[in-house]
């Protein structure tokens, strides 16, 4: 697996960790972990209204 170095905001890094935690919970898959990752994603992609 290739490693890529990127600059991330704290929120972006938290989203990546949340996704990894959810994937590592498989097959038990805790719904709270999925919900948390989805909430982080929504906050990061929330665009201001025109």
N, C-alpha and C positions, 0 to 999 in steps of 0.2 A: 504494500500500500504506500502510495506516494504522500509525502508530507508537504503541506503548503503553509507558508507563514503569511498571516494577514493581520492588519490592525482592526480590532473590534471594539465597539463600545461595551460598557459593562452589561448593558441590557442584551446585546447580541450574544455575548459569551454566555450569559445566563440562559438564553433560549437554547443554545447548542447543548449545554449541560442538561437542561430539562428534557430535551429530546433523547439524549444518550441514556439518561436515567430511565425514561419510559421504555426504550428499547431493551435495556438490560433487565427490566422487570418481566419481560416475556418468558414464559407463557402466562404467568399469573396476571400481568398487566394491570397495574393499579389505576383505576379510572381517574383518581385525583391527579396523577402525574400527567395524563393526557390533557385533562382540563387545564392544568397549570401551563403546559406548553402552548396550548391554544390561546390562552389569555395573554401570554407574553407576545405571541405572534400578532395578535390583534392590536396590542398596544404599540408594537413597533411599526405596524402598517397603517395605523390610524392617521388619515390625512385630514388636514383642516378643511372645514366646509367653506365653499366659496360664497 
